[in-house]
Amino acid sequence: MADIIVAGNTSGSVTISAPLVAGSTVLTLPVIAADTLAGIAATQTLTNKTLVAPALGTPASGVLTNCTGVAKAALPAGSVLQVVSTTLATTMTTTSTSFVDTGVTATITPTSATSKILVVVNMTGGETSASAYKLLRGATALSFSTAGSVLNGTFGKYNSSNVLVNSAGFNYLDSPATTSSTIYKVQIAIDTGTGSINRRTLDTAFCFTSGITLMEIQG
């Protein structure tokens, strides 16, 4: 018998048709007090269901409710995957004409080798002549300025004693191509005289802060 016909309670009937199969197939009904079977073409609401590795296709739009997480790999290109930010509140002074570490540094571990890292830096300090900044990934120089240009920043004379206060803000989009822990840092070099980070040169009364923010961007 290919079909089973079940008469309706008041009228009509329901026909249960067996598909063409090779061999025997078992369809097990759940052991529950009362429930309703879901149909593939019916408009229904599923409750308390767990989907294991579902193939949801590519919906044009959708609203996620009670979603505890979305895989980072499923996010579109340009999404921010993680953010690391550090602030330097201490001061440093240097007379080095070669680049030395400022203490402005942050470390990030990319989740994918195809990710990009957006580096955003703000620096404050002082100088008696002119300074330059360099951004590095580990030992690799990514971007640097010539003396006095401070990487898209600005500087100006602070008082009559020719002591300068500079404020530098710059960013860099890097492609480290790694999933290993990666450090970014800023270095400074002085043309002549003395330079400081987070304070007006030769004056401890005016202290500032500098910082660096790393954002992993989905590639």
C-alpha positions as CSV (number, residue, x, y, z in Angstrom):
1,M,0.0,0.0,0.0
2,A,1.6,3.3,-1.1
3,D,-0.8,5.7,0.5
4,I,-2.6,5.9,3.9
5,I,-5.8,7.9,3.9
6,V,-7.0,9.3,7.2
7,A,-10.5,10.7,7.4
8,G,-10.9,14.1,8.9
9,N,-12.8,14.5,12.2
10,T,-15.7,16.3,10.5
11,S,-15.0,16.3,6.8
12,G,-12.3,15.7,4.2
13,S,-9.3,13.5,4.6
14,V,-5.5,13.5,4.8
15,T,-3.5,11.3,2.5
16,I,0.0,10.1,3.7
17,S,2.0,9.2,0.6
18,A,5.1,7.0,0.8
19,P,8.0,8.2,-1.5
20,L,9.8,5.9,-4.0
21,V,12.6,4.4,-2.0
22,A,15.0,1.5,-2.4
23,G,14.7,-0.8,0.6
24,S,13.1,0.1,3.8
25,T,12.9,3.5,5.5
26,V,11.9,4.2,9.1
27,L,10.2,7.5,10.1
28,T,10.1,7.8,13.9
29,L,7.6,10.1,15.4
30,P,8.5,11.9,18.7
31,V,7.2,10.5,22.0
32,I,5.3,13.5,23.3
33,A,1.9,14.2,24.8
34,A,0.8,16.5,22.1
35,D,2.5,18.4,19.2
36,T,2.1,19.6,15.7
37,L,4.2,18.4,12.8
38,A,6.1,21.1,10.8
39,G,5.8,21.3,7.1
40,I,8.4,22.5,4.7
41,A,6.0,24.8,2.8
42,A,3.9,25.9,5.8
43,T,4.3,29.3,7.6
44,Q,5.1,28.2,11.2
45,T,7.1,29.3,14.2
46,L,9.7,26.9,15.6
47,T,10.3,27.0,19.3
48,N,13.1,25.5,21.4
49,K,14.9,24.2,18.4
50,T,18.7,23.8,18.0
51,L,20.2,24.1,14.5
52,V,23.5,22.3,14.0
53,A,25.6,23.7,11.1
54,P,22.5,25.0,9.2
55,A,22.7,26.1,5.6
56,L,20.8,29.4,5.8
57,G,21.6,30.6,2.4
58,T,22.1,34.4,1.8
59,P,19.0,36.3,3.1
60,A,18.5,39.8,1.8
61,S,17.8,41.0,5.3
62,G,17.1,39.5,8.7
63,V,16.8,40.2,12.4
64,L,18.7,38.0,14.9
65,T,16.9,37.6,18.2
66,N,18.6,36.0,21.3
67,C,21.7,35.4,19.2
68,T,24.7,34.8,21.5
69,G,27.4,35.2,18.8
70,V,28.2,35.4,15.1
71,A,31.4,33.8,13.8
72,K,33.9,36.5,12.9
73,A,34.6,34.7,9.6
74,A,30.9,35.3,8.6
75,L,31.2,39.1,9.0
76,P,31.5,41.2,5.8
77,A,34.7,42.8,4.8
78,G,35.4,46.1,6.6
79,S,33.8,44.8,9.9
80,V,35.7,45.6,13.1
81,L,36.7,42.3,14.7
82,Q,38.5,43.6,17.8
83,V,39.9,46.8,19.3
84,V,43.0,47.2,21.5
85,S,43.8,50.6,23.0
86,T,46.5,51.8,25.4
87,T,47.2,55.2,27.0
88,L,50.6,56.4,28.1
89,A,50.4,58.8,31.1
90,T,54.1,58.9,32.0
91,T,56.7,61.2,30.6
92,M,60.0,60.6,28.8
93,T,62.8,62.9,27.6
94,T,65.4,62.3,25.0
95,T,68.2,64.1,23.2
96,S,68.7,61.2,20.7
97,T,69.1,62.1,17.1
98,S,68.3,58.4,16.3
99,F,64.8,57.0,16.8
100,V,64.1,55.7,20.3
101,D,61.0,54.2,21.9
102,T,58.5,56.6,23.3
103,G,56.6,54.0,25.4
104,V,53.5,54.4,23.2
105,T,52.8,50.8,22.3
106,A,50.1,48.2,22.0
107,T,49.9,44.5,21.1
108,I,47.2,42.7,19.1
109,T,46.7,39.1,17.9
110,P,44.8,39.1,14.6
111,T,42.1,36.4,14.2
112,S,42.9,36.0,10.5
113,A,46.0,36.4,8.3
114,T,43.8,38.3,5.8
115,S,42.8,41.0,8.4
116,K,44.0,44.5,8.3
117,I,45.1,46.5,11.3
118,L,44.1,50.2,11.5
119,V,46.5,52.0,13.8
120,V,45.4,55.3,15.3
121,V,47.9,57.3,17.3
122,N,47.8,60.6,19.2
123,M,51.0,62.1,20.6
124,T,51.7,65.1,22.8
125,G,55.1,66.4,23.8
126,G,57.5,69.2,23.6
127,E,60.8,70.1,22.0
128,T,63.5,72.7,22.0
129,S,64.1,72.3,18.2
130,A,62.3,69.8,16.0
131,S,61.3,66.2,16.4
132,A,60.2,63.3,14.2
133,Y,58.0,60.3,14.9
134,K,58.2,56.8,13.5
135,L,55.5,54.0,13.6
136,L,56.7,50.4,13.7
137,R,55.2,46.9,13.6
138,G,57.8,45.0,15.6
139,A,61.1,46.1,14.0
140,T,59.5,47.1,10.7
141,A,59.1,50.8,10.1
142,L,55.6,51.5,8.6
143,S,55.6,55.3,8.5
144,F,57.8,58.1,9.7
145,S,58.2,61.8,9.5
146,T,61.1,64.2,8.9
147,A,62.1,66.5,11.7
148,G,59.4,69.0,12.5
149,S,56.6,67.4,10.4
150,V,55.3,65.0,13.1
151,L,53.3,62.7,10.8
152,N,50.3,64.8,9.9
153,G,50.4,66.5,13.3
154,T,51.0,70.1,14.2
155,F,53.4,72.0,16.4
156,G,53.9,75.5,17.4
157,K,55.9,77.9,19.6
158,Y,54.6,77.7,23.2
159,N,56.3,80.7,24.8
160,S,59.0,83.3,24.4
161,S,61.8,80.9,25.5
162,N,61.2,79.1,22.1
163,V,60.0,75.9,23.8
164,L,57.6,74.1,21.5
165,V,54.6,71.9,22.3
166,N,53.6,69.5,19.6
167,S,50.4,67.5,19.1
168,A,50.6,64.7,16.5
169,G,47.7,62.6,15.3
170,F,48.1,60.0,12.6
171,N,46.8,56.7,11.4
172,Y,48.0,53.8,9.2
173,L,46.2,50.8,7.7
174,D,48.5,47.8,7.9
175,S,48.4,44.3,6.5
176,P,50.5,42.2,8.9
177,A,49.5,38.8,7.3
178,T,49.8,36.9,10.5
179,T,47.7,35.4,13.4
180,S,50.6,35.8,15.8
181,S,50.9,38.4,18.6
182,T,51.9,41.7,16.9
183,I,53.3,44.8,18.6
184,Y,53.0,48.3,17.3
185,K,54.9,51.2,18.7
186,V,56.0,54.8,18.2
187,Q,59.5,56.1,18.3
188,I,60.9,59.7,18.4
189,A,64.1,61.4,17.2
190,I,65.3,64.9,17.9
191,D,67.0,67.2,15.4
192,T,69.0,69.0,18.1
193,G,68.4,69.8,21.8
194,T,65.8,68.0,23.9
195,G,62.4,66.4,23.2
196,S,59.8,65.1,25.5
197,I,56.7,62.9,25.5
198,N,53.6,63.9,27.5
199,R,55.1,67.2,28.8
200,R,56.3,70.5,27.7
201,T,60.0,70.3,27.2
202,L,62.1,71.2,30.3
203,D,58.9,71.8,32.3
204,T,57.2,69.1,34.5
205,A,54.3,71.4,35.4
206,F,52.4,70.7,32.2
207,C,51.7,66.9,31.7
208,F,49.6,65.3,28.9
209,T,48.8,61.8,27.7
210,S,49.5,60.0,24.4
211,G,47.8,56.8,23.1
212,I,47.5,54.2,20.4
213,T,44.5,52.2,19.2
214,L,44.6,49.1,17.1
215,M,41.5,47.9,15.2
216,E,41.4,44.6,13.4
217,I,39.4,45.0,10.2
218,Q,37.9,42.0,8.4
219,G,39.7,41.5,5.1
